[in-house]
């Protein structure tokens, strides 16, 4: 993901994250800093479900 990152410091947003998000840092430990990314581009792998490929309708 490419974009601009900023620290989330708004108390209402932080409260919402604490109630609704359940992050599990890959490095372990406890984290209490939230960052927001405003994406300008996304690239990477495409994840598809198991099974035969489907054809999109024209």
C-alpha positions in Angstrom: 0.0 0.0 0.0 1.3 3.5 -0.9 -0.1 6.6 0.7 0.2 9.1 3.5 0.3 7.9 7.1 -0.8 9.9 10.1 -1.0 9.2 13.9 -4.6 8.8 15.1 -5.0 11.1 18.1 -8.7 12.0 18.0 -10.2 10.6 21.3 -13.5 9.6 19.6 -11.6 7.6 17.0 -9.3 6.0 19.6 -12.3 5.0 21.6 -13.9 3.4 18.5 -10.8 1.4 17.8 -10.5 0.2 21.3 -14.1 -1.1 21.2 -14.2 -2.5 17.7 -10.7 -3.5 16.5 -8.8 -6.5 17.7 -5.3 -6.3 16.3 -2.7 -8.9 16.9 0.8 -7.6 16.2 2.9 -10.0 14.3 5.8 -9.2 16.5 3.9 -10.0 19.7 3.5 -7.7 22.7 1.1 -4.9 23.3 0.6 -1.9 21.1 -1.4 1.3 21.8 -0.5 3.5 18.8 -2.9 3.7 15.9 -1.9 4.9 12.5 -4.1 5.8 9.6 -3.1 5.3 6.0 -4.8 7.3 3.3 -4.0 5.1 0.3 -2.9 6.4 -3.1 -2.2 3.0 -4.5 -2.6 -0.7 -3.7 -0.8 -3.5 -5.3 0.2 -7.1 -4.4 -1.2 -10.5 -4.5 -4.7 -11.5 -5.5 -6.3 -13.9 -3.0 -8.9 -16.2 -4.6 -11.2 -18.8 -3.0 -10.6 -22.5 -3.5 -12.3 -24.1 -6.5 -12.3 -23.6 -10.2 -11.8 -20.1 -11.7 -15.0 -18.2 -12.4 -15.7 -16.0 -15.4 -16.9 -12.5 -14.8 -20.1 -11.6 -16.6 -19.6 -9.3 -19.6 
